[in-house]
Amino acid sequence: MPGLRLAHKVAVITGGGSGIGRESAILFASEGANLVLADINLEACTQTAELINERFKGGELPVRAVALQCDVSKEAQVAAVVQKAVDEFGRLDVMFNNAGIMHGADDHALNTEERIWDLTQEINVKGVWWGCKHAILAMRNNPTDAEKGLHVGGSIINTASFVAIMGAATPQIAYTTSKGAVLAMTRELAMVHAREGIRVNSLCPGPLKTPLLMDFLNTPEKLNRRLNHLPLGRFGEAIEQARAALFLASDESSYVIGHDMLVDGGLSKAYVTAE
Ligand code: NAD
């Protein structure tokens, strides 16, 4: 479909029940993608799918979203999500490994319990690995349809964070470490699979007005400690991340691989901010 940036493509989005995942799902659907949405919270993920199915059912290029419960740290569950995309829609063009946690008990190196460390790495790092592994296996088998602009391979987007690039004196050692691992994993995957037509990039959001951060910043002191450093004077919105994810998902980013795409409102470039 001319004009639609993801026409005929099939995408999986993890963490599709909230924040970046939900906004990306709606945006990808509006650009012609069929979707499998995965989340540990099935109710939230089903709400996203229902919203999409209602909003886009009668369009020129009707699209559909399917919701599945999935804990991304469990390989069999991630494999089932990818398989659902292939069974339901015949292929997988875009894998957005976006689900992640930032635990309220994550702190500095001396205070963080081993169970918080392990849980964070299981979801934020191993979950991305499983998503990449099963996406690569599926993308290798994608049928080619030149007329529809469909080909072997695809685009994998892994959500990291600006904290993988900048130091912060408000510590969350397990989370920061996990996101650094996502960046390193993404770069290596991008190089290893480049010649298979599989592009792998990271999205590095700045601090956002989504439940993940807002639940964590539960006092005015905690909020203002961060707000003060933001060049634009505000937290980001999930839709502003979704727009960058759409670029990475679409063929418009065909020469972009192994990239840490920072969408941080300039935070990583700031020494001091305007008063
Ligand atoms: P969010 O909390 O709004 O959404 C995260 C979703 O992931 C939720 O629906 C949750 O149920 C799901 N989820 C949690 N654990 C899961 C698991 N084990 N398996 C499957 N799904 C699971 O958060 P968000 O702000 O949209 O965050 C999305 C991604 O962006 C995360 O990887 C996060 O680390 C990253 N990020 C967020 C910010 C921010 O400020 N919000 C900044 C940088 C990076």
py3Dmol code that shows the C-alpha trace and the ligand (Angstrom):
import py3Dmol

protein = """\
ATOM      1  CA  MET A   1       0.000   0.000   0.000  1.00  0.00           C
ATOM      2  CA  PRO A   2       1.760   3.197  -1.125  1.00  0.00           C
ATOM      3  CA  GLY A   3       2.281   5.620   1.719  1.00  0.00           C
ATOM      4  CA  LEU A   4       1.997   3.130   4.553  1.00  0.00           C
ATOM      5  CA  ARG A   5       5.412   2.616   6.055  1.00  0.00           C
ATOM      6  CA  LEU A   6       4.826  -0.927   7.353  1.00  0.00           C
ATOM      7  CA  ALA A   7       2.356  -2.143   4.732  1.00  0.00           C
ATOM      8  CA  HIS A   8       2.033  -5.967   4.696  1.00  0.00           C
ATOM      9  CA  LYS A   9       4.636  -6.338   7.429  1.00  0.00           C
ATOM     10  CA  VAL A  10       4.204  -8.363  10.598  1.00  0.00           C
ATOM     11  CA  ALA A  11       5.567  -7.155  13.939  1.00  0.00           C
ATOM     12  CA  VAL A  12       5.926  -8.605  17.419  1.00  0.00           C
ATOM     13  CA  ILE A  13       6.063  -6.091  20.276  1.00  0.00           C
ATOM     14  CA  THR A  14       6.897  -7.194  23.810  1.00  0.00           C
ATOM     15  CA  GLY A  15       5.603  -5.067  26.666  1.00  0.00           C
ATOM     16  CA  GLY A  16       2.652  -4.214  24.399  1.00  0.00           C
ATOM     17  CA  GLY A  17       0.338  -3.565  27.327  1.00  0.00           C
ATOM     18  CA  SER A  18       1.714  -0.187  28.387  1.00  0.00           C
ATOM     19  CA  GLY A  19       3.918   2.802  27.653  1.00  0.00           C
ATOM     20  CA  ILE A  20       6.246   2.565  24.650  1.00  0.00           C
ATOM     21  CA  GLY A  21       4.922  -0.864  23.661  1.00  0.00           C
ATOM     22  CA  ARG A  22       1.293   0.239  23.529  1.00  0.00           C
ATOM     23  CA  GLU A  23       2.011   3.486  21.639  1.00  0.00           C
ATOM     24  CA  SER A  24       4.247   1.636  19.181  1.00  0.00           C
ATOM     25  CA  ALA A  25       1.573  -0.991  18.591  1.00  0.00           C
ATOM     26  CA  ILE A  26      -1.019   1.648  17.706  1.00  0.00           C
ATOM     27  CA  LEU A  27       1.430   3.551  15.486  1.00  0.00           C
ATOM     28  CA  PHE A  28       2.682   0.414  13.701  1.00  0.00           C
ATOM     29  CA  ALA A  29      -0.916  -0.652  13.062  1.00  0.00           C
ATOM     30  CA  SER A  30      -1.727   2.778  11.632  1.00  0.00           C
ATOM     31  CA  GLU A  31       1.166   2.216   9.200  1.00  0.00           C
ATOM     32  CA  GLY A  32      -0.186  -1.127   7.995  1.00  0.00           C
ATOM     33  CA  ALA A  33       1.452  -3.750  10.247  1.00  0.00           C
ATOM     34  CA  ASN A  34      -0.275  -6.839  11.600  1.00  0.00           C
ATOM     35  CA  LEU A  35       0.775  -7.415  15.185  1.00  0.00           C
ATOM     36  CA  VAL A  36       1.389  -9.990  17.864  1.00  0.00           C
ATOM     37  CA  LEU A  37       1.516  -8.217  21.213  1.00  0.00           C
ATOM     38  CA  ALA A  38       3.160  -9.969  24.157  1.00  0.00           C
ATOM     39  CA  ASP A  39       3.104  -8.951  27.781  1.00  0.00           C
ATOM     40  CA  ILE A  40       3.258 -10.576  31.199  1.00  0.00           C
ATOM     41  CA  ASN A  41       0.061  -8.611  31.863  1.00  0.00           C
ATOM     42  CA  LEU A  42      -2.414 -10.272  29.491  1.00  0.00           C
ATOM     43  CA  GLU A  43      -5.286  -7.963  30.405  1.00  0.00           C
ATOM     44  CA  ALA A  44      -3.326  -4.821  29.494  1.00  0.00           C
ATOM     45  CA  CYS A  45      -2.007  -6.360  26.311  1.00  0.00           C
ATOM     46  CA  THR A  46      -5.487  -7.516  25.292  1.00  0.00           C
ATOM     47  CA  GLN A  47      -6.742  -3.959  25.785  1.00  0.00           C
ATOM     48  CA  THR A  48      -4.121  -2.706  23.327  1.00  0.00           C
ATOM     49  CA  ALA A  49      -5.079  -5.384  20.806  1.00  0.00           C
ATOM     50  CA  GLU A  50      -8.807  -4.640  21.149  1.00  0.00           C
ATOM     51  CA  LEU A  51      -8.207  -0.930  20.690  1.00  0.00           C
ATOM     52  CA  ILE A  52      -6.278  -1.624  17.475  1.00  0.00           C
ATOM     53  CA  ASN A  53      -8.791  -4.152  16.158  1.00  0.00           C
ATOM     54  CA  GLU A  54     -11.627  -1.711  16.726  1.00  0.00           C
ATOM     55  CA  ARG A  55      -9.828   1.330  15.298  1.00  0.00           C
ATOM     56  CA  PHE A  56      -8.302  -0.191  12.173  1.00  0.00           C
ATOM     57  CA  LYS A  57     -10.779  -2.903  11.124  1.00  0.00           C
ATOM     58  CA  GLY A  58     -12.407  -1.023   8.258  1.00  0.00           C
ATOM     59  CA  GLY A  59      -9.327   0.663   6.786  1.00  0.00           C
ATOM     60  CA  GLU A  60      -8.047   0.478   3.228  1.00  0.00           C
ATOM     61  CA  LEU A  61      -5.508  -2.078   4.430  1.00  0.00           C
ATOM     62  CA  PRO A  62      -7.181  -3.820   7.390  1.00  0.00           C
ATOM     63  CA  VAL A  63      -4.785  -4.880  10.116  1.00  0.00           C
ATOM     64  CA  ARG A  64      -5.195  -7.121  13.115  1.00  0.00           C
ATOM     65  CA  ALA A  65      -3.533  -7.450  16.507  1.00  0.00           C
ATOM     66  CA  VAL A  66      -3.344 -10.598  18.606  1.00  0.00           C
ATOM     67  CA  ALA A  67      -2.465 -10.547  22.318  1.00  0.00           C
ATOM     68  CA  LEU A  68      -0.510 -13.257  24.119  1.00  0.00           C
ATOM     69  CA  GLN A  69       0.647 -13.626  27.687  1.00  0.00           C
ATOM     70  CA  CYS A  70       4.399 -13.995  27.807  1.00  0.00           C
ATOM     71  CA  ASP A  71       7.153 -13.644  30.354  1.00  0.00           C
ATOM     72  CA  VAL A  72      10.075 -12.673  28.129  1.00  0.00           C
ATOM     73  CA  SER A  73      12.581 -14.295  30.474  1.00  0.00           C
ATOM     74  CA  LYS A  74      11.161 -17.723  29.537  1.00  0.00           C
ATOM     75  CA  GLU A  75      12.460 -18.998  26.213  1.00  0.00           C
ATOM     76  CA  ALA A  76       9.527 -21.301  25.444  1.00  0.00           C
ATOM     77  CA  GLN A  77       7.064 -18.426  25.904  1.00  0.00           C
ATOM     78  CA  VAL A  78       9.028 -16.112  23.610  1.00  0.00           C
ATOM     79  CA  ALA A  79       9.348 -18.867  21.007  1.00  0.00           C
ATOM     80  CA  ALA A  80       5.557 -19.333  21.154  1.00  0.00           C
ATOM     81  CA  VAL A  81       4.980 -15.625  20.521  1.00  0.00           C
ATOM     82  CA  VAL A  82       7.196 -15.644  17.431  1.00  0.00           C
ATOM     83  CA  GLN A  83       5.539 -18.848  16.219  1.00  0.00           C
ATOM     84  CA  LYS A  84       2.144 -17.164  16.627  1.00  0.00           C
ATOM     85  CA  ALA A  85       3.244 -14.402  14.235  1.00  0.00           C
ATOM     86  CA  VAL A  86       4.279 -16.982  11.648  1.00  0.00           C
ATOM     87  CA  ASP A  87       1.161 -19.147  12.093  1.00  0.00           C
ATOM     88  CA  GLU A  88      -1.268 -16.235  12.125  1.00  0.00           C
ATOM     89  CA  PHE A  89       0.285 -13.898   9.549  1.00  0.00           C
ATOM     90  CA  GLY A  90       2.856 -16.017   7.667  1.00  0.00           C
ATOM     91  CA  ARG A  91       6.057 -14.167   8.579  1.00  0.00           C
ATOM     92  CA  LEU A  92       7.925 -11.897  11.004  1.00  0.00           C
ATOM     93  CA  ASP A  93       9.384  -8.625   9.724  1.00  0.00           C
ATOM     94  CA  VAL A  94       9.827  -6.602  12.923  1.00  0.00           C
ATOM     95  CA  MET A  95      10.735  -7.772  16.415  1.00  0.00           C
ATOM     96  CA  PHE A  96      10.535  -5.025  19.025  1.00  0.00           C
ATOM     97  CA  ASN A  97      12.101  -6.383  22.227  1.00  0.00           C
ATOM     98  CA  ASN A  98      10.771  -3.646  24.435  1.00  0.00           C
ATOM     99  CA  ALA A  99       9.550  -5.249  27.694  1.00  0.00           C
ATOM    100  CA  GLY A 100      11.657  -4.344  30.690  1.00  0.00           C
ATOM    101  CA  ILE A 101      11.517  -3.647  34.399  1.00  0.00           C
ATOM    102  CA  MET A 102      13.077  -1.141  36.767  1.00  0.00           C
ATOM    103  CA  HIS A 103      12.640  -2.585  40.239  1.00  0.00           C
ATOM    104  CA  GLY A 104      11.785  -0.295  43.162  1.00  0.00           C
ATOM    105  CA  ALA A 105      14.426  -2.025  45.298  1.00  0.00           C
ATOM    106  CA  ASP A 106      17.197  -1.520  42.728  1.00  0.00           C
ATOM    107  CA  ASP A 107      19.803   0.702  44.381  1.00  0.00           C
ATOM    108  CA  HIS A 108      23.590   1.153  44.557  1.00  0.00           C
ATOM    109  CA  ALA A 109      26.071  -1.707  44.554  1.00  0.00           C
ATOM    110  CA  LEU A 110      26.109  -2.105  48.334  1.00  0.00           C
ATOM    111  CA  ASN A 111      22.348  -2.061  48.879  1.00  0.00           C
ATOM    112  CA  THR A 112      20.986  -4.083  45.988  1.00  0.00           C
ATOM    113  CA  GLU A 113      19.931  -7.624  46.791  1.00  0.00           C
ATOM    114  CA  GLU A 114      21.081 -10.457  44.582  1.00  0.00           C
ATOM    115  CA  ARG A 115      17.463 -11.445  43.789  1.00  0.00           C
ATOM    116  CA  ILE A 116      16.778  -7.936  42.395  1.00  0.00           C
ATOM    117  CA  TRP A 117      19.954  -8.125  40.315  1.00  0.00           C
ATOM    118  CA  ASP A 118      19.035 -11.571  38.963  1.00  0.00           C
ATOM    119  CA  LEU A 119      15.405 -10.709  38.213  1.00  0.00           C
ATOM    120  CA  THR A 120      16.463  -7.562  36.337  1.00  0.00           C
ATOM    121  CA  GLN A 121      19.044  -9.388  34.208  1.00  0.00           C
ATOM    122  CA  GLU A 122      16.604 -12.261  33.536  1.00  0.00           C
ATOM    123  CA  ILE A 123      13.970  -9.941  32.076  1.00  0.00           C
ATOM    124  CA  ASN A 124      15.981  -7.053  30.646  1.00  0.00           C
ATOM    125  CA  VAL A 125      18.917  -9.018  29.206  1.00  0.00           C
ATOM    126  CA  LYS A 126      17.944 -12.647  28.789  1.00  0.00           C
ATOM    127  CA  GLY A 127      14.483 -11.594  27.594  1.00  0.00           C
ATOM    128  CA  VAL A 128      16.070  -9.563  24.794  1.00  0.00           C
ATOM    129  CA  TRP A 129      18.357 -12.462  23.892  1.00  0.00           C
ATOM    130  CA  TRP A 130      15.416 -14.881  23.563  1.00  0.00           C
ATOM    131  CA  GLY A 131      13.539 -12.335  21.467  1.00  0.00           C
ATOM    132  CA  CYS A 132      16.517 -11.859  19.141  1.00  0.00           C
ATOM    133  CA  LYS A 133      17.215 -15.582  18.870  1.00  0.00           C
ATOM    134  CA  HIS A 134      13.702 -16.571  17.867  1.00  0.00           C
ATOM    135  CA  ALA A 135      13.224 -13.559  15.621  1.00  0.00           C
ATOM    136  CA  ILE A 136      16.404 -14.390  13.705  1.00  0.00           C
ATOM    137  CA  LEU A 137      15.251 -17.988  13.206  1.00  0.00           C
ATOM    138  CA  ALA A 138      11.886 -16.793  11.862  1.00  0.00           C
ATOM    139  CA  MET A 139      13.269 -13.935   9.736  1.00  0.00           C
ATOM    140  CA  ARG A 140      15.605 -16.312   7.904  1.00  0.00           C
ATOM    141  CA  ASN A 141      12.521 -18.131   6.596  1.00  0.00           C
ATOM    142  CA  ASN A 142      10.516 -15.079   5.522  1.00  0.00           C
ATOM    143  CA  PRO A 143       9.027 -15.600   2.058  1.00  0.00           C
ATOM    144  CA  THR A 144       9.898 -12.980  -0.553  1.00  0.00           C
ATOM    145  CA  ASP A 145       7.109 -11.063  -2.257  1.00  0.00           C
ATOM    146  CA  ALA A 146       8.684  -8.297  -4.342  1.00  0.00           C
ATOM    147  CA  GLU A 147       5.334  -6.747  -5.280  1.00  0.00           C
ATOM    148  CA  LYS A 148       4.475  -6.205  -1.634  1.00  0.00           C
ATOM    149  CA  GLY A 149       8.024  -5.128  -0.754  1.00  0.00           C
ATOM    150  CA  LEU A 150       8.531  -8.175   1.490  1.00  0.00           C
ATOM    151  CA  HIS A 151      11.841  -9.968   1.758  1.00  0.00           C
ATOM    152  CA  VAL A 152      13.990 -12.369   3.755  1.00  0.00           C
ATOM    153  CA  GLY A 153      15.313 -10.865   6.986  1.00  0.00           C
ATOM    154  CA  GLY A 154      13.811  -8.059   9.006  1.00  0.00           C
ATOM    155  CA  SER A 155      14.368  -5.431  11.670  1.00  0.00           C
ATOM    156  CA  ILE A 156      15.022  -6.111  15.360  1.00  0.00           C
ATOM    157  CA  ILE A 157      14.769  -3.220  17.817  1.00  0.00           C
ATOM    158  CA  ASN A 158      15.956  -3.668  21.393  1.00  0.00           C
ATOM    159  CA  THR A 159      14.947  -1.125  24.006  1.00  0.00           C
ATOM    160  CA  ALA A 160      17.951  -0.045  26.071  1.00  0.00           C
ATOM    161  CA  SER A 161      18.108   3.325  27.869  1.00  0.00           C
ATOM    162  CA  PHE A 162      20.055   6.568  28.058  1.00  0.00           C
ATOM    163  CA  VAL A 163      21.406   5.276  31.399  1.00  0.00           C
ATOM    164  CA  ALA A 164      23.504   2.789  29.439  1.00  0.00           C
ATOM    165  CA  ILE A 165      25.355   5.782  27.965  1.00  0.00           C
ATOM    166  CA  MET A 166      25.470   8.348  30.800  1.00  0.00           C
ATOM    167  CA  GLY A 167      26.459   8.066  34.417  1.00  0.00           C
ATOM    168  CA  ALA A 168      23.845   8.896  37.042  1.00  0.00           C
ATOM    169  CA  ALA A 169      24.289   9.579  40.735  1.00  0.00           C
ATOM    170  CA  THR A 170      20.742   8.349  41.385  1.00  0.00           C
ATOM    171  CA  PRO A 171      21.728   4.673  41.339  1.00  0.00           C
ATOM    172  CA  GLN A 172      19.902   1.631  39.971  1.00  0.00           C
ATOM    173  CA  ILE A 173      22.858  -0.666  39.467  1.00  0.00           C
ATOM    174  CA  ALA A 174      21.001  -3.719  38.184  1.00  0.00           C
ATOM    175  CA  TYR A 175      18.938  -1.727  35.658  1.00  0.00           C
ATOM    176  CA  THR A 176      21.878   0.316  34.359  1.00  0.00           C
ATOM    177  CA  THR A 177      23.980  -2.821  33.928  1.00  0.00           C
ATOM    178  CA  SER A 178      21.169  -4.616  32.118  1.00  0.00           C
ATOM    179  CA  LYS A 179      20.743  -1.798  29.614  1.00  0.00           C
ATOM    180  CA  GLY A 180      24.500  -1.649  28.944  1.00  0.00           C
ATOM    181  CA  ALA A 181      24.306  -5.341  28.121  1.00  0.00           C
ATOM    182  CA  VAL A 182      21.457  -4.687  25.678  1.00  0.00           C
ATOM    183  CA  LEU A 183      23.608  -2.166  23.798  1.00  0.00           C
ATOM    184  CA  ALA A 184      26.582  -4.539  23.582  1.00  0.00           C
ATOM    185  CA  MET A 185      24.390  -7.486  22.554  1.00  0.00           C
ATOM    186  CA  THR A 186      22.675  -5.410  19.888  1.00  0.00           C
ATOM    187  CA  ARG A 187      25.953  -4.274  18.294  1.00  0.00           C
ATOM    188  CA  GLU A 188      27.304  -7.795  18.059  1.00  0.00           C
ATOM    189  CA  LEU A 189      24.055  -9.203  16.658  1.00  0.00           C
ATOM    190  CA  ALA A 190      23.956  -6.387  14.097  1.00  0.00           C
ATOM    191  CA  MET A 191      27.394  -7.342  12.790  1.00  0.00           C
ATOM    192  CA  VAL A 192      26.877 -11.116  12.857  1.00  0.00           C
ATOM    193  CA  HIS A 193      23.543 -11.042  11.017  1.00  0.00           C
ATOM    194  CA  ALA A 194      24.029  -8.025   8.718  1.00  0.00           C
ATOM    195  CA  ARG A 195      24.497 -10.107   5.594  1.00  0.00           C
ATOM    196  CA  GLU A 196      21.339 -12.077   6.218  1.00  0.00           C
ATOM    197  CA  GLY A 197      19.307  -8.876   5.811  1.00  0.00           C
ATOM    198  CA  ILE A 198      18.565  -8.775   9.522  1.00  0.00           C
ATOM    199  CA  ARG A 199      19.084  -5.293  10.938  1.00  0.00           C
ATOM    200  CA  VAL A 200      19.494  -4.940  14.700  1.00  0.00           C
ATOM    201  CA  ASN A 201      19.400  -1.577  16.486  1.00  0.00           C
ATOM    202  CA  SER A 202      18.781  -0.243  19.991  1.00  0.00           C
ATOM    203  CA  LEU A 203      16.357   2.429  21.058  1.00  0.00           C
ATOM    204  CA  CYS A 204      17.697   4.462  23.998  1.00  0.00           C
ATOM    205  CA  PRO A 205      14.820   6.425  25.533  1.00  0.00           C
ATOM    206  CA  GLY A 206      15.371   9.317  27.883  1.00  0.00           C
ATOM    207  CA  PRO A 207      13.249   9.569  31.048  1.00  0.00           C
ATOM    208  CA  LEU A 208       9.573   9.193  30.184  1.00  0.00           C
ATOM    209  CA  LYS A 209       6.163   9.864  31.605  1.00  0.00           C
ATOM    210  CA  THR A 210       5.220   6.153  31.677  1.00  0.00           C
ATOM    211  CA  PRO A 211       4.305   3.928  34.657  1.00  0.00           C
ATOM    212  CA  LEU A 212       7.808   2.402  34.677  1.00  0.00           C
ATOM    213  CA  LEU A 213       9.482   5.660  35.716  1.00  0.00           C
ATOM    214  CA  MET A 214       6.569   7.493  37.332  1.00  0.00           C
ATOM    215  CA  ASP A 215       5.940   4.626  39.785  1.00  0.00           C
ATOM    216  CA  PHE A 216       9.629   4.831  40.719  1.00  0.00           C
ATOM    217  CA  LEU A 217       9.662   8.645  41.109  1.00  0.00           C
ATOM    218  CA  ASN A 218       6.928   8.647  43.729  1.00  0.00           C
ATOM    219  CA  THR A 219       7.888  11.813  45.637  1.00  0.00           C
ATOM    220  CA  PRO A 220       8.200  15.455  44.430  1.00  0.00           C
ATOM    221  CA  GLU A 221      11.873  15.383  45.534  1.00  0.00           C
ATOM    222  CA  LYS A 222      12.658  12.375  43.342  1.00  0.00           C
ATOM    223  CA  LEU A 223      10.793  13.910  40.385  1.00  0.00           C
ATOM    224  CA  ASN A 224      12.453  17.309  40.633  1.00  0.00           C
ATOM    225  CA  ARG A 225      15.911  15.782  41.062  1.00  0.00           C
ATOM    226  CA  ARG A 226      15.552  14.539  37.456  1.00  0.00           C
ATOM    227  CA  LEU A 227      13.369  17.255  35.929  1.00  0.00           C
ATOM    228  CA  ASN A 228      16.006  19.849  36.679  1.00  0.00           C
ATOM    229  CA  HIS A 229      18.427  18.124  34.265  1.00  0.00           C
ATOM    230  CA  LEU A 230      16.108  17.826  31.282  1.00  0.00           C
ATOM    231  CA  PRO A 231      16.956  20.381  28.550  1.00  0.00           C
ATOM    232  CA  LEU A 232      13.342  20.570  27.359  1.00  0.00           C
ATOM    233  CA  GLY A 233      12.052  20.971  30.908  1.00  0.00           C
ATOM    234  CA  ARG A 234       9.767  17.940  30.670  1.00  0.00           C
ATOM    235  CA  PHE A 235       9.785  14.154  30.637  1.00  0.00           C
ATOM    236  CA  GLY A 236       9.370  12.433  27.281  1.00  0.00           C
ATOM    237  CA  GLU A 237       6.157  10.810  26.050  1.00  0.00           C
ATOM    238  CA  ALA A 238       5.906   7.182  24.967  1.00  0.00           C
ATOM    239  CA  ILE A 239       4.660   8.231  21.515  1.00  0.00           C
ATOM    240  CA  GLU A 240       7.939  10.110  20.951  1.00  0.00           C
ATOM    241  CA  GLN A 241       9.763   6.778  21.359  1.00  0.00           C
ATOM    242  CA  ALA A 242       7.236   4.976  19.181  1.00  0.00           C
ATOM    243  CA  ARG A 243       7.983   7.340  16.291  1.00  0.00           C
ATOM    244  CA  ALA A 244      11.690   6.473  16.451  1.00  0.00           C
ATOM    245  CA  ALA A 245      10.856   2.768  16.702  1.00  0.00           C
ATOM    246  CA  LEU A 246       8.726   3.136  13.570  1.00  0.00           C
ATOM    247  CA  PHE A 247      11.704   4.549  11.663  1.00  0.00           C
ATOM    248  CA  LEU A 248      13.895   1.640  12.795  1.00  0.00           C
ATOM    249  CA  ALA A 249      11.135  -0.855  11.959  1.00  0.00           C
ATOM    250  CA  SER A 250      10.524   0.461   8.433  1.00  0.00           C
ATOM    251  CA  ASP A 251      12.701   0.116   5.345  1.00  0.00           C
ATOM    252  CA  GLU A 252      13.478   3.844   5.648  1.00  0.00           C
ATOM    253  CA  SER A 253      16.269   2.825   8.045  1.00  0.00           C
ATOM    254  CA  SER A 254      17.725   0.270   5.595  1.00  0.00           C
ATOM    255  CA  TYR A 255      21.304   1.538   6.096  1.00  0.00           C
ATOM    256  CA  VAL A 256      21.059   1.831   9.892  1.00  0.00           C
ATOM    257  CA  ILE A 257      22.474  -1.115  11.841  1.00  0.00           C
ATOM    258  CA  GLY A 258      24.103  -1.514  15.246  1.00  0.00           C
ATOM    259  CA  HIS A 259      22.946   1.987  16.147  1.00  0.00           C
ATOM    260  CA  ASP A 260      22.189   3.268  19.660  1.00  0.00           C
ATOM    261  CA  MET A 261      19.274   5.530  18.788  1.00  0.00           C
ATOM    262  CA  LEU A 262      19.044   8.090  21.558  1.00  0.00           C
ATOM    263  CA  VAL A 263      15.653   9.768  21.900  1.00  0.00           C
ATOM    264  CA  ASP A 264      16.413  11.625  25.089  1.00  0.00           C
ATOM    265  CA  GLY A 265      15.386  15.253  24.574  1.00  0.00           C
ATOM    266  CA  GLY A 266      19.068  16.207  24.465  1.00  0.00           C
ATOM    267  CA  LEU A 267      19.769  14.961  27.982  1.00  0.00           C
ATOM    268  CA  SER A 268      22.954  13.141  27.002  1.00  0.00           C
ATOM    269  CA  LYS A 269      24.313  16.339  25.416  1.00  0.00           C
ATOM    270  CA  ALA A 270      23.647  18.589  28.397  1.00  0.00           C
ATOM    271  CA  TYR A 271      26.269  20.088  30.683  1.00  0.00           C
ATOM    272  CA  VAL A 272      23.922  22.590  32.251  1.00  0.00           C
ATOM    273  CA  THR A 273      20.367  23.304  31.144  1.00  0.00           C
ATOM    274  CA  ALA A 274      18.549  26.588  30.538  1.00  0.00           C
ATOM    275  CA  GLU A 275      17.196  28.243  33.686  1.00  0.00           C
TER     276      GLU A 275
END
"""
ligand_1 = """\
44
NAD
P 5.906 0.390 31.109
O 6.070 -0.068 32.516
O 4.882 1.419 30.783
O 5.667 -0.875 30.169
C 6.442 -2.037 30.291
C 5.589 -3.242 29.917
O 6.427 -4.416 30.011
C 4.406 -3.455 30.869
O 3.205 -3.627 30.125
C 4.784 -4.722 31.637
O 3.676 -5.513 32.019
C 5.675 -5.441 30.626
N 6.561 -6.421 31.255
C 7.238 -6.296 32.418
N 7.918 -7.431 32.680
C 7.664 -8.287 31.652
C 8.072 -9.606 31.344
N 8.862 -10.318 32.168
N 7.629 -10.178 30.206
C 6.802 -9.507 29.382
N 6.368 -8.250 29.619
C 6.802 -7.647 30.743
O 7.353 0.877 30.682
P 7.911 1.725 29.443
O 8.376 3.028 29.974
O 7.011 1.675 28.281
O 9.219 0.853 29.174
C 9.437 0.106 28.023
C 10.929 -0.098 27.871
O 11.573 1.179 27.816
C 11.597 -0.857 29.008
O 12.541 -1.758 28.490
C 12.273 0.238 29.804
O 13.379 -0.221 30.538
C 12.674 1.193 28.698
N 12.942 2.560 29.129
C 11.996 3.291 29.781
C 12.300 4.574 30.207
C 11.315 5.402 30.973
O 11.667 6.469 31.487
N 10.062 4.988 31.077
C 13.560 5.138 29.938
C 14.492 4.374 29.256
C 14.167 3.087 28.868
"""
view = py3Dmol.view(width=600, height=400)
view.addModel(protein, "pdb")
view.setStyle({"model": 0}, {"cartoon": {"style": "trace"}})
view.addModel(ligand_1, "xyz")
view.setStyle({"model": 1}, {"stick": {}})
view.zoomTo()
view.show()
